[in-house]
């Protein structure tokens, strides 16, 4: 069994030549010591048990004071509503597009003809953002 499954246990993304004797010894060692190798750390087991207890009861008993306290929750970010997400998505993308317009305007290495062409293209694609930056034709003319 060890010889049959040693390639499966020790496989990797690239095909490599395994030393059959060494592979057999390693798989044999893993099988002989699997309880120690695959043992769940006690701190993790305790944390999971406390969390499961919290889910069942709603609170975890603090040792010593006999009171129940809520178990801390672990989260990576604050969840927002779908409406807030849509608002942030629009405002963030519009801010990035407005920044792109400013980069076109402030680019000193861009020839004037190329700058006009890019601004016309921008005005065609994003008229509201362009109008917000250049509310009048005078403000646009002042750029050139």
CORLIN-V890737 format. One record per helix or strand of 3 or more residues. SS is the DSSP state (helix for helix, strand for strand). FROM is the first residue (numbers start at 1). LEN is the number of residues. If there is no record, write none. Layout:
<<SS;FROM;LEN> <SS;FROM;LEN>>
This chain:
<<helix;2;8> <helix;20;13> <helix;34;4> <helix;42;16> <helix;82;25> <helix;112;14> <helix;127;7> <helix;137;7>>
